[in-house]
Amino acid sequence: MSVEHFDVLVVGAGLSGIGAGHHLKTRCPQRSLAIFEARESIGGTWDLFRYPGVRSDSDMFTLGYSFRPWKAGKAIADGASILEYIRDTARESGVDRHIRFGHRIVSAAWSSPRALWQLQVEVGGQLRGFTCNFLYLCSGYYRYDTGHLPAFPGIERFQGRLVHPQQWPQDLDYQGKRIVVVGSGATAVTLVPSLAGEAAHVTMLQRSPSYVLSLPDTDALADGLRKVLPEKLAHKLVRAKNVLLSLFLYRLCRHRPALAKRMIRGGMRRYLGADFPLDPHFTPSYQPWDQRLCLVPNGDLFRALRKGSASIVTDRIEGFSEHGVRLASGQELAADILVAATGLELVPCGGIRFEVDGRPVAVGDTYSYKGLMMSGLPNAAVCVGYTHLSWTLRADLASLYVCRLLRYMARKGYSHCVAQADDPRMPAAPLLDLQSGYILRAAPLFPKQGPGAPWRQKQSYLGDLLDMRFGRLAQRNLKFHRATPAGEALQPGT
């Protein structure tokens, strides 16, 4: 049986993968393309997460694609609307015809003489072989089959129902039930007001607080511009405005943290009133943007707390009883349902095992070149979005860079390229620059950053825009090669 071959193989049919497919079809139409998706549907995270209230925590003018305007009224959109947008994009652009569902790549072995990746792919419970010249990993970094669940002491005593948002049971009846949501991150602040409308009461139990920022779920400028300007132009202008506002907020938080704290607290106080205790429930021990800010549209979390349909407790779990949670303070929270919004498990590159010319390569031993390629892995790129801006802003730039790279190699007659560090033991820093627990737990598994360019990922959209769209491709740390017949030496590019 012949092994099926593709010029470019994209891994993942979520937000990033569909965007990559569009750019590759548009800018590299001569290249054969396939998108391998381990699950059975388009959408990635937005198809997987089905818990009540699931929504974006970025505005859709920047989380959406640069090439396809966001047309819906809400700028902070629910998960179902985002999923529909991704699927419509795939269908309208024809990207959906390139997707192979139920294809999970287990291993990828690079052959320098052949200048291709040899892939072992699980399809229907069996392994099949494929090859490709360029591997573009767009599967994000969340582990899809399970979320993070701490070792709760004595959880076996609890006779209620324990659920994790990532595996939300569609038959879960929470009407009139007492619910404790454990967590303080984006998932928790989304779930609490959504459940509070039907539950008897919802308690948000957090070990430590997060910064919570309220924004309107609509964009007044977008609504106005859509009435007088062509759709694409209005989208570009609102997208640019939101990028600049996000960059301003990030820089304010990093360079004037005291002022940022006062602004965030002032916003919460306007919703919660003068009598609500912000301390300790909304006073984190870290600086703004050491972890992601939590966004609540129209202050829905604060309104639920003010109304009394939800409450917040800052304490540590001591153990469990048959009917609730025992806290270190001695308090017990009654619960019929316990929701463990305790974070995600991260996995780099979809858990693929790599080797180069027979030598295993651990992703955690590599350095990240421009936040996109991994040192020592030829013809491979990984799409990693921003931590402080919308993911898609950088995903779009990454795909444009990959297209530029492929076209450059075709013009020059190169078969492959590889990022190589001058010093393989240069000082290292984590790739993801947040202090969130789920990121710190997985940091050793991911590529490292170096002390400076091109091994340090910029958290600057404007800088990345100039570099990835217009910057010079041929650089000292990116080596280009021409393949030769087996047994002969590789010819380096000039």
C-alpha positions in Angstrom: 0.0 0.0 0.0 1.4 3.4 -1.0 1.8 6.0 1.8 -0.3 9.1 1.3 1.8 12.3 1.1 1.0 16.0 1.5 3.2 19.1 1.0 1.8 20.7 4.2 0.0 19.0 7.0 -1.8 21.2 9.6 -2.6 19.6 12.9 -5.9 20.6 14.4 -9.2 21.9 13.0 -9.9 24.5 15.7 -9.7 28.3 15.5 -6.0 28.3 14.6 -6.1 25.3 12.2 -9.0 26.7 10.1 -7.3 30.1 9.9 -4.0 28.3 8.8 -5.9 26.3 6.2 -7.4 29.5 4.7 -4.0 31.3 4.5 -2.3 28.2 3.0 -5.1 27.8 0.3 -4.9 31.5 -0.5 -1.2 32.1 -0.5 0.3 28.7 -1.3 -2.4 27.2 -3.6 0.1 25.0 -5.4 0.9 23.0 -2.2 -1.1 19.9 -1.4 -2.8 20.4 2.0 -4.4 18.3 4.7 -5.7 19.1 8.2 -5.6 16.2 10.6 -8.1 16.5 13.5 -8.1 13.9 16.3 -11.7 14.5 17.2 -14.7 14.1 14.9 -15.7 17.7 14.5 -14.5 21.2 13.7 -14.0 23.8 16.4 -11.4 22.6 18.8 -11.9 24.2 22.2 -15.2 25.8 21.1 -16.6 22.4 20.2 -15.2 20.7 23.3 -16.3 23.1 26.1 -20.1 22.9 26.6 -20.5 24.1 30.2 -23.2 26.7 30.9 -22.3 30.3 29.8 -19.1 29.3 27.9 -18.0 32.3 26.0 -14.9 34.2 24.8 -12.8 36.3 27.2 -11.6 38.4 24.3 -13.5 40.6 21.9 -14.5 38.8 18.7 -13.1 41.6 16.5 -9.6 40.4 17.6 -10.4 36.8 18.4 -12.1 36.5 15.0 -10.2 36.2 11.8 -8.6 39.2 10.1 -9.9 38.0 6.7 -13.5 37.3 7.8 -15.5 40.0 9.6 -17.4 39.2 12.8 -21.0 40.1 12.0 -22.9 39.2 15.2 -24.1 41.9 17.5 -22.2 40.8 20.6 -18.5 41.5 20.8 -18.1 39.1 23.8 -19.7 36.1 22.2 -21.0 32.8 23.6 -19.4 29.5 22.7 -22.1 28.4 20.3 -21.8 31.6 18.2 -18.0 31.2 18.0 -18.3 27.6 17.0 -20.7 28.5 14.2 -18.4 31.3 13.0 -15.4 28.8 12.8 -17.5 26.2 10.9 -18.9 28.8 8.5 -15.4 30.0 7.8 -14.2 26.5 7.1 -17.2 25.9 4.7 -17.1 29.2 2.9 -13.3 29.0 2.3 -13.4 25.4 1.3 -11.0 24.5 4.1 -13.5 21.8 5.3 -12.7 19.7 2.3 -9.1 19.2 3.4 -10.0 18.0 7.0 -9.4 14.4 8.0 -11.4 13.7 11.2 -10.4 11.0 13.6 -6.7 11.3 12.7 -4.4 11.6 15.7 -0.7 11.8 15.1 1.2 9.6 17.5 4.8 10.2 16.2 6.7 12.2 13.6 10.1 11.1 12.4 12.1 13.5 10.2 14.4 12.1 7.4 16.9 14.6 6.2 17.9 12.7 3.0 14.2 12.5 2.0 13.4 15.9 3.4 10.1 14.8 4.8 8.2 13.8 8.0 7.2 10.2 8.4 4.1 10.1 10.5 2.4 7.4 12.5 -1.3 8.3 12.8 -4.0 6.6 14.8 -7.1 6.2 12.6 -10.0 4.1 13.8 -7.9 2.4 16.4 -5.2 1.4 14.0 -1.9 3.0 13.0 -1.5 4.3 9.4 1.6 5.9 7.8 1.6 9.3 6.1 4.3 11.7 5.0 4.6 15.4 4.6 7.2 18.0 3.8 6.1 20.6 6.3 4.3 20.1 9.6 2.3 23.0 11.1 1.0 22.3 14.6 -2.2 24.3 15.3 -3.7 22.1 18.1 -3.2 24.7 20.8 -1.8 23.5 24.1 -4.8 22.2 26.1 -5.2 18.5 26.7 -8.6 17.6 25.3 -9.3 14.3 27.0 -9.2 15.6 30.6 -8.9 18.7 32.7 -6.9 19.3 35.9 -8.4 17.8 39.0 -6.5 18.3 42.3 -6.2 15.5 44.8 -9.1 16.6 47.0 -8.7 15.1 50.5 -11.6 12.9 51.4 -13.6 13.5 48.2 -14.9 9.9 48.3 -17.1 10.9 51.3 -19.0 13.4 49.2 -22.3 11.9 48.1 -23.3 14.7 45.7 -22.1 15.0 42.1 -18.6 16.0 41.1 -18.2 17.5 37.6 -15.4 19.1 35.7 -16.3 21.9 33.2 -14.3 20.2 30.5 -16.5 17.1 30.7 -19.8 18.9 31.5 -22.6 16.3 31.6 -25.4 17.4 29.2 -28.0 15.7 31.4 -26.9 17.5 34.6 -30.0 19.0 36.3 -28.9 21.8 38.5 -32.2 23.6 38.9 -32.9 24.3 42.6 -29.6 22.7 43.7 -26.9 24.0 45.9 -23.7 24.3 43.9 -20.1 25.0 45.0 -17.8 26.1 42.1 -14.1 25.6 43.1 -11.9 28.0 41.3 -11.3 31.7 40.6 -10.3 31.8 36.9 -12.1 32.5 33.7 -14.2 29.3 33.8 -15.3 29.9 37.4 -16.4 33.5 36.8 -18.3 32.4 33.7 -20.0 29.5 35.4 -21.2 31.2 38.6 -23.6 33.8 37.1 -24.8 31.3 34.5 -25.7 28.8 37.1 -27.1 31.3 39.6 -30.2 31.9 37.5 -31.5 28.4 38.1 -29.7 27.0 41.1 -30.9 27.4 44.6 -27.6 29.1 45.4 -24.0 29.1 43.9 -20.9 29.6 46.0 -17.6 30.4 44.3 -14.9 28.9 46.5 -11.5 30.2 45.8 -8.1 29.6 47.4 -6.8 32.9 46.1 -8.5 35.7 44.1 -8.1 36.9 40.6 -8.3 40.3 39.0 -11.8 40.6 37.5 -12.6 43.3 34.9 -16.1 44.1 33.6 -16.6 45.2 30.0 -19.8 45.6 27.9 -20.6 42.7 25.6 -21.4 45.0 22.7 -19.1 47.5 20.9 -20.8 50.9 20.3 -18.2 52.0 17.7 -18.7 48.7 15.8 -22.4 49.2 15.7 -22.0 52.8 14.5 -19.4 52.0 11.8 -21.3 49.1 10.4 -24.1 51.5 9.5 -21.9 53.8 7.4 -18.9 51.8 6.2 -18.3 48.7 4.2 -18.3 45.6 6.4 -14.6 44.7 6.0 -13.4 48.3 6.5 -15.6 48.6 9.7 -14.2 45.3 11.0 -10.6 46.4 10.4 -11.1 49.7 12.1 -12.7 48.2 15.2 -10.1 45.4 15.3 -7.3 48.1 15.2 -9.0 50.1 18.0 -9.4 47.0 20.2 -5.8 45.9 19.6 -4.6 49.4 20.7 -6.9 49.4 23.8 -5.7 45.9 24.8 -2.0 46.9 24.4 -2.7 50.0 26.5 -4.3 48.0 29.3 -1.5 45.5 29.3 1.3 48.1 29.4 -0.6 50.0 32.1 -0.8 46.8 34.2 2.9 46.0 33.7 4.3 49.5 34.1 1.8 51.2 36.5 0.4 48.3 38.5 -0.8 50.4 41.4 -2.9 52.6 39.1 -4.2 49.5 37.2 -5.3 48.0 40.6 -7.2 51.2 41.5 -9.0 51.2 38.2 -10.0 47.6 38.4 -11.1 47.9 42.0 -13.1 51.1 41.1 -14.9 49.2 38.4 -15.8 46.4 40.8 -17.0 48.9 43.4 -19.4 50.5 41.0 -21.2 47.2 40.5 -20.9 45.8 44.0 -21.6 48.9 46.1 -19.8 50.4 49.0 -20.8 47.8 51.5 -19.4 44.7 49.7 -16.0 43.5 51.0 -13.5 43.5 48.2 -10.9 42.2 50.6 -10.0 39.4 50.5 -12.2 38.2 47.7 -10.9 40.5 45.0 -7.4 41.4 46.2 -4.9 39.1 44.5 -1.4 38.8 46.0 0.2 39.2 42.5 0.4 42.1 40.1 -2.1 42.6 37.3 -1.2 40.4 34.2 1.1 38.1 36.2 -2.0 35.9 35.4 -4.7 36.6 32.9 -7.3 39.1 33.8 -10.8 37.6 34.1 -13.4 39.3 32.0 -17.1 39.4 33.0 -19.4 40.9 30.4 -21.7 43.7 31.8 -20.6 42.8 35.3 -22.8 39.6 35.4 -20.7 38.0 38.2 -20.9 41.2 40.3 -24.7 41.4 39.8 -25.2 37.8 40.9 -23.1 38.5 44.0 -25.0 41.7 44.7 -28.4 40.0 44.2 -27.5 37.2 46.6 -28.1 34.4 44.2 -24.3 33.8 44.4 -21.7 34.3 47.1 -17.9 34.1 47.2 -15.7 32.4 49.9 -11.9 32.7 50.0 -10.6 29.8 52.0 -8.8 26.4 51.7 -10.4 23.0 51.4 -9.8 20.9 54.5 -11.9 18.0 53.5 -15.4 16.8 52.6 -18.5 15.5 54.3 -21.4 13.6 52.7 -23.2 16.8 51.9 -20.5 19.5 51.4 -17.1 21.0 51.7 -15.2 21.5 54.9 -12.9 24.5 55.0 -9.7 25.3 56.9 -11.6 28.0 58.8 -14.0 25.4 60.1 -16.9 26.6 57.9 -18.8 24.0 55.9 -20.4 24.7 52.6 -23.5 22.6 51.8 -23.5 21.3 48.2 -25.5 19.0 46.0 -23.1 19.6 43.1 -19.4 20.3 43.2 -17.9 21.9 40.1 -14.1 21.6 39.9 -13.2 24.7 37.8 -9.6 24.0 38.8 -7.9 24.5 35.5 -6.6 22.7 32.5 -3.9 20.2 31.7 -1.4 21.4 29.0 0.3 19.2 26.5 2.8 20.5 23.8 2.3 19.7 20.2 -0.7 17.4 20.8 1.6 14.9 22.6 3.4 13.9 19.4 6.7 12.0 19.8 9.4 13.5 17.6 12.7 12.2 16.2 15.1 13.6 13.7 17.2 11.2 11.7 16.7 8.4 14.2 17.4 10.6 17.3 14.5 11.3 19.7 13.8 15.0 20.4 12.0 16.1 23.5 10.0 19.3 22.9 11.0 20.6 26.4 14.7 20.5 25.3 14.2 22.8 22.4 14.2 26.6 22.2 11.5 28.6 20.5 12.5 30.5 17.4 10.4 33.6 17.0 7.8 31.9 19.2 7.0 29.7 16.2 9.7 27.1 15.3 11.5 24.7 17.6 15.3 24.4 17.5 16.4 21.2 15.9 13.1 20.3 14.3 13.2 20.9 10.5 10.2 22.1 8.6 8.0 22.3 11.6 6.1 25.2 13.1 3.8 25.5 16.1 1.1 28.1 16.4 1.2 29.8 19.9 -1.1 32.8 20.4 -0.6 35.7 22.8 -1.1 35.3 26.6 -2.3 39.0 27.0 -4.1 39.6 23.8 -6.5 37.6 21.6 -5.0 34.3 20.6 -5.9 34.8 16.9 -3.9 38.0 16.5 -0.7 36.0 16.7 -2.1 32.9 15.1 -2.9 34.9 12.0 0.7 36.3 11.9 2.2 32.9 12.5 0.3 31.4 9.5 1.3 34.3 7.3 4.9 33.7 8.3 4.6 30.0 7.5 3.2 30.9 4.0 6.1 33.4 3.4 8.6 30.7 4.5 7.2 28.1 2.1 7.2 30.5 -0.8 10.7 31.6 -0.1 12.0 28.0 0.0 10.2 27.2 -3.3 11.8 30.3 -5.0 15.3 29.4 -3.7 15.0 25.6 -4.3 15.4 24.7 -0.6 13.8 21.5 0.7 13.9 22.3 4.4 15.0 24.7 7.0 15.8 24.3 10.7 16.2 26.8 13.6 19.6 26.3 15.3 20.8 28.0 18.4 24.4 29.3 18.6 24.6 28.1 22.2 22.4 25.1 22.9 22.9 25.8 26.7 22.0 29.5 26.6 20.0 30.8 29.6 16.4 29.6 29.4 13.0 31.0 30.4 9.5 29.5 30.2 7.7 30.0 26.8 4.5 31.1 28.4 5.1 34.1 30.6 2.2 33.8 33.1 2.3 32.6 36.7 -1.0 30.6 36.5 -0.8 27.2 38.1 -1.8 25.3 35.0 1.0 27.0 33.1 3.7 26.5 35.7 2.8 22.8 36.1 3.5 22.2 32.4 6.4 24.6 31.8 9.2 22.0 31.6 7.3 20.2 28.8 7.3 23.2 26.4 10.0 24.8 24.4 12.1 27.3 26.2 12.8 30.9 25.5 16.3 32.3 25.3 17.7 35.7 26.6 17.0 37.7 23.5 15.9 37.8 19.8 15.1 35.6 18.0 14.7 33.2 20.9 12.6 35.5 23.0 8.9 35.6 22.0 7.7 39.2 21.8 4.5 40.1 23.6 4.2 42.9 21.1 1.6 42.7 18.3 3.0 45.7 16.4 6.5 44.3 16.6 5.4 40.9 15.5 3.3 42.4 12.7 6.4 44.0 11.2 8.7 41.0 11.8 6.4 38.2 10.6 4.9 40.0 7.7 7.8 42.0 6.4 11.0 40.8 8.3 13.9 39.1 6.6 13.5 35.4 6.4 17.1 34.4 5.8 18.7 34.9 9.2 21.8 33.4 11.0 19.8 31.1 13.2 17.5 29.7 10.5 19.5 27.3 8.3 18.2 26.3 4.8 19.1 23.1 3.0 18.7 21.3 -0.3 17.9 17.6 -0.1 20.3 15.2 -1.8 20.0 11.4 -2.6 20.3 9.1 0.3 23.9 8.6 1.5 25.2 12.0 0.2 25.8 15.0 2.4 23.2 17.7 2.6 23.9 20.8 0.7 23.4 23.9 2.9 21.7 27.0 1.6 23.4 30.3 1.2 
